[in-house]
Protein backbone atom coordinates (compact mmCIF):
# COMPACT_ATOMS: atom_id res chain seq x y z
CA UNK A 1 0.00 0.00 0.00
CA UNK A 2 2.75 2.49 0.96
CA UNK A 3 5.82 2.79 -1.24
CA UNK A 4 8.05 4.05 1.53
CA UNK A 5 8.11 4.99 5.19
CA UNK A 6 7.77 8.74 4.45
CA UNK A 7 4.54 8.12 2.50
CA UNK A 8 3.14 6.08 5.42
CA UNK A 9 4.09 8.81 7.90
CA UNK A 10 2.48 11.54 5.77
CA UNK A 11 -0.69 9.48 5.37
CA UNK A 12 -0.89 8.98 9.14
CA UNK A 13 -0.51 12.72 9.72
CA UNK A 14 -3.16 13.59 7.15
CA UNK A 15 -5.45 10.93 8.64
CA UNK A 16 -5.04 12.53 12.07
CA UNK A 17 -5.86 15.96 10.66
CA UNK A 18 -8.86 14.55 8.76
CA UNK A 19 -10.18 12.91 11.93
CA UNK A 20 -9.79 16.17 13.86
CA UNK A 21 -11.64 17.97 11.05
CA UNK A 22 -14.46 15.41 11.10
CA UNK A 23 -14.94 15.97 14.84
CA UNK A 24 -15.64 19.69 14.31
CA UNK A 25 -19.15 21.10 14.22
CA UNK A 26 -20.49 22.12 10.82
CA UNK A 27 -19.77 25.79 11.60
CA UNK A 28 -16.21 24.99 12.67
CA UNK A 29 -15.65 22.90 9.51
CA UNK A 30 -16.80 25.81 7.36
CA UNK A 31 -14.40 28.14 9.17
CA UNK A 32 -11.53 25.63 8.84
CA UNK A 33 -12.18 25.18 5.11
CA UNK A 34 -12.06 28.97 4.62
CA UNK A 35 -8.77 29.22 6.52
CA UNK A 36 -7.25 26.35 4.51
CA UNK A 37 -8.47 27.83 1.22
CA UNK A 38 -7.06 31.24 2.12
CA UNK A 39 -3.77 29.58 3.05
CA UNK A 40 -3.54 27.59 -0.19
CA UNK A 41 -4.31 30.63 -2.33
CA UNK A 42 -1.71 33.04 -0.94
CA UNK A 43 2.00 33.72 -1.41
CA UNK A 44 4.66 31.74 0.42
CA UNK A 45 5.63 34.80 2.47
CA UNK A 46 2.02 35.38 3.55
CA UNK A 47 1.65 31.66 4.43
CA UNK A 48 4.26 31.91 7.18
CA UNK A 49 2.51 34.99 8.57
CA UNK A 50 -0.85 33.20 8.48
CA UNK A 51 0.62 30.14 10.24
CA UNK A 52 2.02 32.31 13.02
CA UNK A 53 -1.30 34.15 13.42
CA UNK A 54 -3.31 30.91 13.66
CA UNK A 55 -0.75 29.41 16.04
CA UNK A 56 -1.12 32.40 18.38
CA UNK A 57 -4.93 32.45 18.10
CA UNK A 58 -5.00 28.73 18.91
CA UNK A 59 -2.92 29.33 22.04
CA UNK A 60 0.05 27.39 20.70
CA UNK A 61 2.61 30.14 21.17
CA UNK A 62 4.06 28.71 24.37
CA UNK A 63 7.11 26.94 22.91
CA UNK A 64 7.59 23.30 22.03
CA UNK A 65 4.71 20.93 22.61
CA UNK A 66 5.13 17.63 24.37
CA UNK A 67 5.25 14.75 21.87
CA UNK A 68 2.05 13.33 23.35
CA UNK A 69 0.08 16.43 22.31
CA UNK A 70 -2.55 16.34 19.59
CA UNK A 71 -1.00 16.94 16.16
CA UNK A 72 -4.10 18.86 15.08
CA UNK A 73 -4.71 21.23 17.96
CA UNK A 74 -1.66 20.83 20.20
CA UNK A 75 -3.80 19.96 23.21
CA UNK A 76 -1.98 17.89 25.76
CA UNK A 77 -3.68 14.95 27.46
CA UNK A 78 -5.34 15.73 30.77
CA UNK A 79 -2.94 15.19 33.64
CA UNK A 80 -5.79 14.11 35.87
CA UNK A 81 -8.61 12.58 33.83
CA UNK A 82 -12.11 13.18 35.19
CA UNK A 83 -13.28 10.68 37.78
CA UNK A 84 -16.43 8.83 36.61
CA UNK A 85 -19.46 9.44 38.82
N, CA, C and O atoms as a CHARMM CRD file, in Angstrom:
* protein
*
  340
    1    1 UNK  N      0.82100  -1.18500   0.00000 PROA 1      0.00000
    2    1 UNK  CA     0.00000   0.00000   0.00000 PROA 1      0.00000
    3    1 UNK  C      0.87100   1.25700   0.00000 PROA 1      0.00000
    4    1 UNK  O      0.65400   2.15300  -0.81600 PROA 1      0.00000
    5    2 UNK  N      1.85900   1.33800   0.90900 PROA 2      0.00000
    6    2 UNK  CA     2.75300   2.49100   0.96100 PROA 2      0.00000
    7    2 UNK  C      4.05500   2.12300   0.26800 PROA 2      0.00000
    8    2 UNK  O      4.56700   1.01700   0.44000 PROA 2      0.00000
    9    3 UNK  N      4.58800   3.04900  -0.51200 PROA 3      0.00000
   10    3 UNK  CA     5.82200   2.79200  -1.24300 PROA 3      0.00000
   11    3 UNK  C      7.05600   3.01200  -0.37900 PROA 3      0.00000
   12    3 UNK  O      8.11500   2.44100  -0.64000 PROA 3      0.00000
   13    4 UNK  N      6.91800   3.83200   0.63900 PROA 4      0.00000
   14    4 UNK  CA     8.05100   4.05400   1.52800 PROA 4      0.00000
   15    4 UNK  C      7.55300   4.55300   2.88000 PROA 4      0.00000
   16    4 UNK  O      6.38000   4.88500   3.05200 PROA 4      0.00000
   17    5 UNK  N      8.46900   4.59600   3.82100 PROA 5      0.00000
   18    5 UNK  CA     8.11500   4.99100   5.18900 PROA 5      0.00000
   19    5 UNK  C      7.60900   6.43400   5.24600 PROA 5      0.00000
   20    5 UNK  O      6.68600   6.73100   6.00500 PROA 5      0.00000
   21    6 UNK  N      8.19900   7.33500   4.45400 PROA 6      0.00000
   22    6 UNK  CA     7.77500   8.73800   4.44800 PROA 6      0.00000
   23    6 UNK  C      6.32100   8.85300   4.00200 PROA 6      0.00000
   24    6 UNK  O      5.56000   9.62600   4.58200 PROA 6      0.00000
   25    7 UNK  N      5.92400   8.09800   2.98400 PROA 7      0.00000
   26    7 UNK  CA     4.53900   8.12500   2.50100 PROA 7      0.00000
   27    7 UNK  C      3.58700   7.64100   3.59000 PROA 7      0.00000
   28    7 UNK  O      2.51000   8.21100   3.76300 PROA 7      0.00000
   29    8 UNK  N      3.97000   6.59600   4.32700 PROA 8      0.00000
   30    8 UNK  CA     3.13800   6.07800   5.41600 PROA 8      0.00000
   31    8 UNK  C      2.99400   7.12100   6.51700 PROA 8      0.00000
   32    8 UNK  O      1.90400   7.32300   7.05200 PROA 8      0.00000
   33    9 UNK  N      4.11300   7.78800   6.85600 PROA 9      0.00000
   34    9 UNK  CA     4.09300   8.81200   7.89900 PROA 9      0.00000
   35    9 UNK  C      3.19400   9.97300   7.48900 PROA 9      0.00000
   36    9 UNK  O      2.40100  10.45200   8.30000 PROA 9      0.00000
   37   10 UNK  N      3.30300  10.42900   6.24700 PROA 10     0.00000
   38   10 UNK  CA     2.47900  11.53600   5.76700 PROA 10     0.00000
   39   10 UNK  C      1.00800  11.14700   5.76700 PROA 10     0.00000
   40   10 UNK  O      0.15500  11.96100   6.12100 PROA 10     0.00000
   41   11 UNK  N      0.70100   9.92400   5.38000 PROA 11     0.00000
   42   11 UNK  CA    -0.68600   9.48200   5.37400 PROA 11     0.00000
   43   11 UNK  C     -1.24000   9.46500   6.79300 PROA 11     0.00000
   44   11 UNK  O     -2.38600   9.85900   7.01400 PROA 11     0.00000
   45   12 UNK  N     -0.44900   9.01800   7.75000 PROA 12     0.00000
   46   12 UNK  CA    -0.89400   8.97900   9.14500 PROA 12     0.00000
   47   12 UNK  C     -1.17200  10.39100   9.64300 PROA 12     0.00000
   48   12 UNK  O     -2.16700  10.62300  10.32900 PROA 12     0.00000
   49   13 UNK  N     -0.30400  11.33000   9.30300 PROA 13     0.00000
   50   13 UNK  CA    -0.51000  12.71900   9.72300 PROA 13     0.00000
   51   13 UNK  C     -1.77200  13.28600   9.09100 PROA 13     0.00000
   52   13 UNK  O     -2.56800  13.93600   9.76900 PROA 13     0.00000
   53   14 UNK  N     -1.96000  13.05000   7.80900 PROA 14     0.00000
   54   14 UNK  CA    -3.15600  13.58500   7.15200 PROA 14     0.00000
   55   14 UNK  C     -4.40700  12.89200   7.68000 PROA 14     0.00000
   56   14 UNK  O     -5.46500  13.51600   7.76200 PROA 14     0.00000
   57   15 UNK  N     -4.30800  11.62700   8.03400 PROA 15     0.00000
   58   15 UNK  CA    -5.45300  10.92700   8.63900 PROA 15     0.00000
   59   15 UNK  C     -5.80800  11.54700   9.98700 PROA 15     0.00000
   60   15 UNK  O     -6.98700  11.69100  10.31100 PROA 15     0.00000
   61   16 UNK  N     -4.80100  11.91300  10.77300 PROA 16     0.00000
   62   16 UNK  CA    -5.04200  12.53200  12.07200 PROA 16     0.00000
   63   16 UNK  C     -5.70800  13.89000  11.90100 PROA 16     0.00000
   64   16 UNK  O     -6.62100  14.23600  12.65100 PROA 16     0.00000
   65   17 UNK  N     -5.25400  14.65800  10.92000 PROA 17     0.00000
   66   17 UNK  CA    -5.85900  15.96300  10.66000 PROA 17     0.00000
   67   17 UNK  C     -7.29700  15.78100  10.18300 PROA 17     0.00000
   68   17 UNK  O     -8.19800  16.49700  10.61800 PROA 17     0.00000
   69   18 UNK  N     -7.50600  14.80700   9.27600 PROA 18     0.00000
   70   18 UNK  CA    -8.85900  14.55200   8.76300 PROA 18     0.00000
   71   18 UNK  C     -9.80000  14.15700   9.89900 PROA 18     0.00000
   72   18 UNK  O    -10.93900  14.62200   9.94300 PROA 18     0.00000
   73   19 UNK  N     -9.34400  13.31500  10.80900 PROA 19     0.00000
   74   19 UNK  CA   -10.17800  12.90700  11.93200 PROA 19     0.00000
   75   19 UNK  C    -10.51800  14.10600  12.81400 PROA 19     0.00000
   76   19 UNK  O    -11.66300  14.25800  13.23900 PROA 19     0.00000
   77   20 UNK  N     -9.53000  14.95700  13.09200 PROA 20     0.00000
   78   20 UNK  CA    -9.79500  16.17200  13.86200 PROA 20     0.00000
   79   20 UNK  C    -10.81500  17.05100  13.16200 PROA 20     0.00000
   80   20 UNK  O    -11.70300  17.61000  13.80700 PROA 20     0.00000
   81   21 UNK  N    -10.69500  17.17900  11.84500 PROA 21     0.00000
   82   21 UNK  CA   -11.63900  17.96700  11.05200 PROA 21     0.00000
   83   21 UNK  C    -13.04600  17.38800  11.14700 PROA 21     0.00000
   84   21 UNK  O    -14.01700  18.12800  11.30400 PROA 21     0.00000
   85   22 UNK  N    -13.15500  16.07900  11.05300 PROA 22     0.00000
   86   22 UNK  CA   -14.46000  15.41000  11.09900 PROA 22     0.00000
   87   22 UNK  C    -15.14800  15.58800  12.45100 PROA 22     0.00000
   88   22 UNK  O    -16.37500  15.53100  12.53600 PROA 22     0.00000
   89   23 UNK  N    -14.37400  15.80100  13.49400 PROA 23     0.00000
   90   23 UNK  CA   -14.93800  15.97400  14.83800 PROA 23     0.00000
   91   23 UNK  C    -15.46000  17.39300  15.08000 PROA 23     0.00000
   92   23 UNK  O    -16.11200  17.64700  16.09300 PROA 23     0.00000
   93   24 UNK  N    -15.17800  18.31200  14.16500 PROA 24     0.00000
   94   24 UNK  CA   -15.64400  19.69100  14.31400 PROA 24     0.00000
   95   24 UNK  C    -17.13700  19.78700  14.02400 PROA 24     0.00000
   96   24 UNK  O    -17.70700  18.94200  13.33500 PROA 24     0.00000
   97   25 UNK  N    -17.75300  20.82600  14.55800 PROA 25     0.00000
   98   25 UNK  CA   -19.14800  21.10300  14.21600 PROA 25     0.00000
   99   25 UNK  C    -19.18600  21.59600  12.77300 PROA 25     0.00000
  100   25 UNK  O    -18.14700  21.91600  12.19600 PROA 25     0.00000
  101   26 UNK  N    -20.36500  21.65500  12.19900 PROA 26     0.00000
  102   26 UNK  CA   -20.48900  22.11600  10.81500 PROA 26     0.00000
  103   26 UNK  C    -19.95200  23.54100  10.66400 PROA 26     0.00000
  104   26 UNK  O    -19.27600  23.85200   9.68300 PROA 26     0.00000
  105   27 UNK  N    -20.25300  24.39700  11.63200 PROA 27     0.00000
  106   27 UNK  CA   -19.77300  25.78600  11.59600 PROA 27     0.00000
  107   27 UNK  C    -18.24600  25.83800  11.67000 PROA 27     0.00000
  108   27 UNK  O    -17.60900  26.60600  10.94900 PROA 27     0.00000
  109   28 UNK  N    -17.66800  25.01700  12.54400 PROA 28     0.00000
  110   28 UNK  CA   -16.20700  24.98800  12.67200 PROA 28     0.00000
  111   28 UNK  C    -15.55700  24.44000  11.40100 PROA 28     0.00000
  112   28 UNK  O    -14.50000  24.91900  10.99000 PROA 28     0.00000
  113   29 UNK  N    -16.18300  23.43500  10.77500 PROA 29     0.00000
  114   29 UNK  CA   -15.64900  22.89600   9.51400 PROA 29     0.00000
  115   29 UNK  C    -15.64900  23.96500   8.43300 PROA 29     0.00000
  116   29 UNK  O    -14.68100  24.08800   7.68200 PROA 29     0.00000
  117   30 UNK  N    -16.72400  24.73700   8.34900 PROA 30     0.00000
  118   30 UNK  CA   -16.80400  25.80900   7.35900 PROA 30     0.00000
  119   30 UNK  C    -15.68600  26.81900   7.58500 PROA 30     0.00000
  120   30 UNK  O    -15.03800  27.25400   6.63400 PROA 30     0.00000
  121   31 UNK  N    -15.46100  27.19200   8.83500 PROA 31     0.00000
  122   31 UNK  CA   -14.40100  28.13600   9.17000 PROA 31     0.00000
  123   31 UNK  C    -13.03000  27.56300   8.82500 PROA 31     0.00000
  124   31 UNK  O    -12.17700  28.26800   8.28600 PROA 31     0.00000
  125   32 UNK  N    -12.81700  26.28100   9.13500 PROA 32     0.00000
  126   32 UNK  CA   -11.52900  25.63400   8.84300 PROA 32     0.00000
  127   32 UNK  C    -11.28500  25.56600   7.33500 PROA 32     0.00000
  128   32 UNK  O    -10.16700  25.80100   6.87600 PROA 32     0.00000
  129   33 UNK  N    -12.32200  25.24900   6.56700 PROA 33     0.00000
  130   33 UNK  CA   -12.18300  25.18300   5.10500 PROA 33     0.00000
  131   33 UNK  C    -11.79000  26.54900   4.55500 PROA 33     0.00000
  132   33 UNK  O    -10.94000  26.64100   3.67000 PROA 33     0.00000
  133   34 UNK  N    -12.40400  27.60600   5.07300 PROA 34     0.00000
  134   34 UNK  CA   -12.06200  28.96500   4.61600 PROA 34     0.00000
  135   34 UNK  C    -10.60900  29.27600   4.93100 PROA 34     0.00000
  136   34 UNK  O     -9.88700  29.80100   4.08300 PROA 34     0.00000
  137   35 UNK  N    -10.17200  28.95400   6.14900 PROA 35     0.00000
  138   35 UNK  CA    -8.77400  29.21900   6.52400 PROA 35     0.00000
  139   35 UNK  C     -7.81300  28.43700   5.63700 PROA 35     0.00000
  140   35 UNK  O     -6.79500  28.97800   5.20500 PROA 35     0.00000
  141   36 UNK  N     -8.12400  27.16400   5.35900 PROA 36     0.00000
  142   36 UNK  CA    -7.25300  26.34900   4.51200 PROA 36     0.00000
  143   36 UNK  C     -7.23500  26.87700   3.08000 PROA 36     0.00000
  144   36 UNK  O     -6.18100  26.91800   2.44500 PROA 36     0.00000
  145   37 UNK  N     -8.39100  27.27700   2.57400 PROA 37     0.00000
  146   37 UNK  CA    -8.47300  27.82700   1.22500 PROA 37     0.00000
  147   37 UNK  C     -7.66600  29.11700   1.12200 PROA 37     0.00000
  148   37 UNK  O     -6.90900  29.31200   0.17100 PROA 37     0.00000
  149   38 UNK  N     -7.83200  29.99400   2.10600 PROA 38     0.00000
  150   38 UNK  CA    -7.05700  31.24000   2.12000 PROA 38     0.00000
  151   38 UNK  C     -5.55800  30.93800   2.13900 PROA 38     0.00000
  152   38 UNK  O     -4.77500  31.58300   1.44200 PROA 38     0.00000
  153   39 UNK  N     -5.17500  29.96000   2.93800 PROA 39     0.00000
  154   39 UNK  CA    -3.76700  29.57900   3.04900 PROA 39     0.00000
  155   39 UNK  C     -3.23200  29.05400   1.71700 PROA 39     0.00000
  156   39 UNK  O     -2.14400  29.44000   1.28800 PROA 39     0.00000
  157   40 UNK  N     -3.98800  28.18300   1.06800 PROA 40     0.00000
  158   40 UNK  CA    -3.53800  27.59000  -0.19200 PROA 40     0.00000
  159   40 UNK  C     -3.45600  28.60600  -1.32300 PROA 40     0.00000
  160   40 UNK  O     -2.68700  28.42400  -2.26700 PROA 40     0.00000
  161   41 UNK  N     -4.23300  29.65600  -1.23600 PROA 41     0.00000
  162   41 UNK  CA    -4.31200  30.63500  -2.32500 PROA 41     0.00000
  163   41 UNK  C     -3.55200  31.92400  -2.03800 PROA 41     0.00000
  164   41 UNK  O     -3.93200  32.98700  -2.53000 PROA 41     0.00000
  165   42 UNK  N     -2.49200  31.84400  -1.25600 PROA 42     0.00000
  166   42 UNK  CA    -1.71400  33.04400  -0.94200 PROA 42     0.00000
  167   42 UNK  C     -0.24000  32.79100  -1.22900 PROA 42     0.00000
  168   42 UNK  O      0.15300  31.66200  -1.52500 PROA 42     0.00000
  169   43 UNK  N      0.56700  33.82600  -1.14300 PROA 43     0.00000
  170   43 UNK  CA     2.00000  33.72000  -1.41300 PROA 43     0.00000
  171   43 UNK  C      2.70300  32.96300  -0.28300 PROA 43     0.00000
  172   43 UNK  O      2.17700  32.83300   0.82200 PROA 43     0.00000
  173   44 UNK  N      3.88900  32.47500  -0.58600 PROA 44     0.00000
  174   44 UNK  CA     4.66200  31.74200   0.42300 PROA 44     0.00000
  175   44 UNK  C      4.99200  32.63600   1.61900 PROA 44     0.00000
  176   44 UNK  O      4.93800  32.18300   2.76200 PROA 44     0.00000
  177   45 UNK  N      5.32600  33.87500   1.36900 PROA 45     0.00000
  178   45 UNK  CA     5.63400  34.80200   2.47000 PROA 45     0.00000
  179   45 UNK  C      4.41600  34.98400   3.37200 PROA 45     0.00000
  180   45 UNK  O      4.54000  34.95000   4.59700 PROA 45     0.00000
  181   46 UNK  N      3.26400  35.17200   2.78700 PROA 46     0.00000
  182   46 UNK  CA     2.02500  35.37700   3.54700 PROA 46     0.00000
  183   46 UNK  C      1.64700  34.10600   4.31100 PROA 46     0.00000
  184   46 UNK  O      1.07000  34.18700   5.39500 PROA 46     0.00000
  185   47 UNK  N      1.97100  32.92700   3.75200 PROA 47     0.00000
  186   47 UNK  CA     1.65000  31.65800   4.43000 PROA 47     0.00000
  187   47 UNK  C      2.31700  31.58300   5.79300 PROA 47     0.00000
  188   47 UNK  O      1.68900  31.16400   6.76500 PROA 47     0.00000
  189   48 UNK  N      3.58000  31.98400   5.87900 PROA 48     0.00000
  190   48 UNK  CA     4.26100  31.91100   7.18100 PROA 48     0.00000
  191   48 UNK  C      3.62800  32.88100   8.16900 PROA 48     0.00000
  192   48 UNK  O      3.53600  32.57900   9.35800 PROA 48     0.00000
  193   49 UNK  N      3.19200  34.04400   7.69000 PROA 49     0.00000
  194   49 UNK  CA     2.51400  34.99100   8.57100 PROA 49     0.00000
  195   49 UNK  C      1.16700  34.43500   9.03000 PROA 49     0.00000
  196   49 UNK  O      0.79300  34.59200  10.19200 PROA 49     0.00000
  197   50 UNK  N      0.44200  33.78800   8.12300 PROA 50     0.00000
  198   50 UNK  CA    -0.84900  33.19600   8.47600 PROA 50     0.00000
  199   50 UNK  C     -0.66400  32.07700   9.49800 PROA 50     0.00000
  200   50 UNK  O     -1.43700  31.97200  10.44900 PROA 50     0.00000
  201   51 UNK  N      0.36000  31.24000   9.30400 PROA 51     0.00000
  202   51 UNK  CA     0.61500  30.14200  10.23700 PROA 51     0.00000
  203   51 UNK  C      0.89000  30.67600  11.63300 PROA 51     0.00000
  204   51 UNK  O      0.37400  30.14500  12.61600 PROA 51     0.00000
  205   52 UNK  N      1.70100  31.72300  11.72400 PROA 52     0.00000
  206   52 UNK  CA     2.01800  32.31400  13.01900 PROA 52     0.00000
  207   52 UNK  C      0.76800  32.88800  13.67400 PROA 52     0.00000
  208   52 UNK  O      0.56500  32.72100  14.87700 PROA 52     0.00000
  209   53 UNK  N     -0.06800  33.56100  12.89500 PROA 53     0.00000
  210   53 UNK  CA    -1.29700  34.15200  13.41900 PROA 53     0.00000
  211   53 UNK  C     -2.24100  33.07300  13.96800 PROA 53     0.00000
  212   53 UNK  O     -2.79000  33.22300  15.05900 PROA 53     0.00000
  213   54 UNK  N     -2.42300  32.00200  13.21700 PROA 54     0.00000
  214   54 UNK  CA    -3.31000  30.91400  13.65500 PROA 54     0.00000
  215   54 UNK  C     -2.72600  30.23100  14.88700 PROA 54     0.00000
  216   54 UNK  O     -3.45900  29.88000  15.81200 PROA 54     0.00000
  217   55 UNK  N     -1.41100  30.04400  14.89900 PROA 55     0.00000
  218   55 UNK  CA    -0.75100  29.41100  16.04000 PROA 55     0.00000
  219   55 UNK  C     -0.99500  30.21800  17.31300 PROA 55     0.00000
  220   55 UNK  O     -1.27300  29.64700  18.36700 PROA 55     0.00000
  221   56 UNK  N     -0.89300  31.53200  17.21900 PROA 56     0.00000
  222   56 UNK  CA    -1.11900  32.39700  18.37800 PROA 56     0.00000
  223   56 UNK  C     -2.59200  32.36900  18.77800 PROA 56     0.00000
  224   56 UNK  O     -2.90800  32.24800  19.96200 PROA 56     0.00000
  225   57 UNK  N     -3.49600  32.48000  17.80100 PROA 57     0.00000
  226   57 UNK  CA    -4.93300  32.45000  18.09900 PROA 57     0.00000
  227   57 UNK  C     -5.34000  31.13800  18.75500 PROA 57     0.00000
  228   57 UNK  O     -6.23600  31.10900  19.59900 PROA 57     0.00000
  229   58 UNK  N     -4.67500  30.04800  18.36200 PROA 58     0.00000
  230   58 UNK  CA    -5.00300  28.73100  18.90900 PROA 58     0.00000
  231   58 UNK  C     -4.35300  28.50300  20.27200 PROA 58     0.00000
  232   58 UNK  O     -4.56200  27.46200  20.89400 PROA 58     0.00000
  233   59 UNK  N     -3.56200  29.47900  20.73600 PROA 59     0.00000
  234   59 UNK  CA    -2.91700  29.33200  22.04200 PROA 59     0.00000
  235   59 UNK  C     -1.71800  28.42200  22.00700 PROA 59     0.00000
  236   59 UNK  O     -1.35200  27.83600  23.02600 PROA 59     0.00000
  237   60 UNK  N     -1.09000  28.29000  20.83700 PROA 60     0.00000
  238   60 UNK  CA     0.05200  27.38600  20.70300 PROA 60     0.00000
  239   60 UNK  C      1.37000  28.14100  20.66100 PROA 60     0.00000
  240   60 UNK  O      2.35400  27.63800  20.11700 PROA 60     0.00000
  241   61 UNK  N      1.40300  29.32100  21.22000 PROA 61     0.00000
  242   61 UNK  CA     2.61000  30.14300  21.17200 PROA 61     0.00000
  243   61 UNK  C      3.41800  30.03500  22.45400 PROA 61     0.00000
  244   61 UNK  O      4.07500  30.99600  22.85500 PROA 61     0.00000
  245   62 UNK  N      3.37800  28.89800  23.09100 PROA 62     0.00000
  246   62 UNK  CA     4.06400  28.71200  24.36900 PROA 62     0.00000
  247   62 UNK  C      5.26100  27.78000  24.24200 PROA 62     0.00000
  248   62 UNK  O      5.58800  27.06900  25.19200 PROA 62     0.00000
  249   63 UNK  N      5.91900  27.76900  23.08700 PROA 63     0.00000
  250   63 UNK  CA     7.11200  26.94500  22.91300 PROA 63     0.00000
  251   63 UNK  C      6.76600  25.55100  22.41700 PROA 63     0.00000
  252   63 UNK  O      5.65800  25.29400  21.94800 PROA 63     0.00000
  253   64 UNK  N      7.73300  24.66500  22.53200 PROA 64     0.00000
  254   64 UNK  CA     7.58800  23.29700  22.03100 PROA 64     0.00000
  255   64 UNK  C      6.48800  22.54600  22.76700 PROA 64     0.00000
  256   64 UNK  O      6.32600  22.67800  23.98000 PROA 64     0.00000
  257   65 UNK  N      5.74600  21.76400  22.01400 PROA 65     0.00000
  258   65 UNK  CA     4.71000  20.92600  22.60600 PROA 65     0.00000
  259   65 UNK  C      5.28500  19.57200  22.97400 PROA 65     0.00000
  260   65 UNK  O      6.20600  19.08000  22.32200 PROA 65     0.00000
  261   66 UNK  N      4.75300  18.98900  23.99700 PROA 66     0.00000
  262   66 UNK  CA     5.12700  17.63500  24.36800 PROA 66     0.00000
  263   66 UNK  C      4.73800  16.70600  23.22900 PROA 66     0.00000
  264   66 UNK  O      3.72100  16.93300  22.57500 PROA 66     0.00000
  265   67 UNK  N      5.51500  15.67700  22.98100 PROA 67     0.00000
  266   67 UNK  CA     5.25300  14.75000  21.87400 PROA 67     0.00000
  267   67 UNK  C      3.90700  14.05600  21.98300 PROA 67     0.00000
  268   67 UNK  O      3.37800  13.57400  20.98200 PROA 67     0.00000
  269   68 UNK  N      3.34100  13.99900  23.19100 PROA 68     0.00000
  270   68 UNK  CA     2.05100  13.32700  23.35300 PROA 68     0.00000
  271   68 UNK  C      0.88300  14.22800  22.96200 PROA 68     0.00000
  272   68 UNK  O     -0.26100  13.77500  22.94300 PROA 68     0.00000
  273   69 UNK  N      1.15200  15.49600  22.65100 PROA 69     0.00000
  274   69 UNK  CA     0.08200  16.43400  22.30600 PROA 69     0.00000
  275   69 UNK  C     -0.57600  16.08900  20.98000 PROA 69     0.00000
  276   69 UNK  O      0.01300  15.42000  20.13000 PROA 69     0.00000
  277   70 UNK  N     -1.78700  16.54900  20.82300 PROA 70     0.00000
  278   70 UNK  CA    -2.54700  16.33600  19.59000 PROA 70     0.00000
  279   70 UNK  C     -1.85200  17.03600  18.42900 PROA 70     0.00000
  280   70 UNK  O     -1.50100  18.21000  18.54300 PROA 70     0.00000
  281   71 UNK  N     -1.64900  16.34500  17.32400 PROA 71     0.00000
  282   71 UNK  CA    -1.00200  16.93800  16.16500 PROA 71     0.00000
  283   71 UNK  C     -1.89100  17.97400  15.49600 PROA 71     0.00000
  284   71 UNK  O     -1.39200  18.84800  14.78800 PROA 71     0.00000
  285   72 UNK  N     -3.18600  17.89200  15.70500 PROA 72     0.00000
  286   72 UNK  CA    -4.10100  18.85700  15.07800 PROA 72     0.00000
  287   72 UNK  C     -4.18500  20.14700  15.87700 PROA 72     0.00000
  288   72 UNK  O     -4.02600  21.23400  15.32200 PROA 72     0.00000
  289   73 UNK  N     -4.43100  20.03300  17.16600 PROA 73     0.00000
  290   73 UNK  CA    -4.71000  21.23100  17.95700 PROA 73     0.00000
  291   73 UNK  C     -3.64200  21.53200  18.99700 PROA 73     0.00000
  292   73 UNK  O     -3.66000  22.60500  19.60100 PROA 73     0.00000
  293   74 UNK  N     -2.70800  20.60400  19.22100 PROA 74     0.00000
  294   74 UNK  CA    -1.66300  20.83100  20.20300 PROA 74     0.00000
  295   74 UNK  C     -2.07300  20.57900  21.63600 PROA 74     0.00000
  296   74 UNK  O     -1.26500  20.74700  22.55000 PROA 74     0.00000
  297   75 UNK  N     -3.30900  20.18100  21.84700 PROA 75     0.00000
  298   75 UNK  CA    -3.79500  19.95500  23.20800 PROA 75     0.00000
  299   75 UNK  C     -3.08500  18.75700  23.83200 PROA 75     0.00000
  300   75 UNK  O     -2.95800  17.69300  23.22500 PROA 75     0.00000
  301   76 UNK  N     -2.63900  18.96200  25.03400 PROA 76     0.00000
  302   76 UNK  CA    -1.98300  17.88600  25.76400 PROA 76     0.00000
  303   76 UNK  C     -3.01400  17.05000  26.49000 PROA 76     0.00000
  304   76 UNK  O     -4.07500  17.56200  26.84900 PROA 76     0.00000
  305   77 UNK  N     -2.73000  15.76900  26.71800 PROA 77     0.00000
  306   77 UNK  CA    -3.68500  14.94900  27.45800 PROA 77     0.00000
  307   77 UNK  C     -3.88200  15.49100  28.86600 PROA 77     0.00000
  308   77 UNK  O     -2.97300  16.08500  29.44700 PROA 77     0.00000
  309   78 UNK  N     -5.05700  15.28500  29.39800 PROA 78     0.00000
  310   78 UNK  CA    -5.34400  15.73000  30.77000 PROA 78     0.00000
  311   78 UNK  C     -4.42500  15.01600  31.73100 PROA 78     0.00000
  312   78 UNK  O     -4.25800  13.79900  31.65700 PROA 78     0.00000
  313   79 UNK  N     -3.82200  15.77700  32.64100 PROA 79     0.00000
  314   79 UNK  CA    -2.94000  15.18700  33.63700 PROA 79     0.00000
  315   79 UNK  C     -3.75600  14.33400  34.60600 PROA 79     0.00000
  316   79 UNK  O     -3.33900  13.24400  34.99800 PROA 79     0.00000
  317   80 UNK  N     -4.91200  14.84500  34.97900 PROA 80     0.00000
  318   80 UNK  CA    -5.79000  14.11000  35.87400 PROA 80     0.00000
  319   80 UNK  C     -7.14000  13.93900  35.16600 PROA 80     0.00000
  320   80 UNK  O     -7.97800  14.84000  35.19700 PROA 80     0.00000
  321   81 UNK  N     -7.34600  12.77900  34.53000 PROA 81     0.00000
  322   81 UNK  CA    -8.60900  12.57900  33.83200 PROA 81     0.00000
  323   81 UNK  C     -9.78800  12.66600  34.79800 PROA 81     0.00000
  324   81 UNK  O     -9.64000  12.36000  35.98100 PROA 81     0.00000
  325   82 UNK  N    -10.95400  13.07900  34.30800 PROA 82     0.00000
  326   82 UNK  CA   -12.11000  13.18400  35.19500 PROA 82     0.00000
  327   82 UNK  C    -12.45700  11.83100  35.82700 PROA 82     0.00000
  328   82 UNK  O    -12.33500  10.78100  35.19700 PROA 82     0.00000
  329   83 UNK  N    -12.88200  11.88900  37.06100 PROA 83     0.00000
  330   83 UNK  CA   -13.28300  10.67500  37.77700 PROA 83     0.00000
  331   83 UNK  C    -14.74900  10.38500  37.44300 PROA 83     0.00000
  332   83 UNK  O    -15.61300  11.24100  37.63200 PROA 83     0.00000
  333   84 UNK  N    -15.02900   9.16000  36.94000 PROA 84     0.00000
  334   84 UNK  CA   -16.43000   8.82800  36.61000 PROA 84     0.00000
  335   84 UNK  C    -17.30600   8.87000  37.85100 PROA 84     0.00000
  336   84 UNK  O    -16.89100   8.45000  38.93100 PROA 84     0.00000
  337   85 UNK  N    -18.52200   9.38100  37.68900 PROA 85     0.00000
  338   85 UNK  CA   -19.46000   9.44100  38.81900 PROA 85     0.00000
  339   85 UNK  C    -20.28000   8.18900  38.92400 PROA 85     0.00000
  340   85 UNK  O    -21.11800   8.07300  39.81900 PROA 85     0.00000
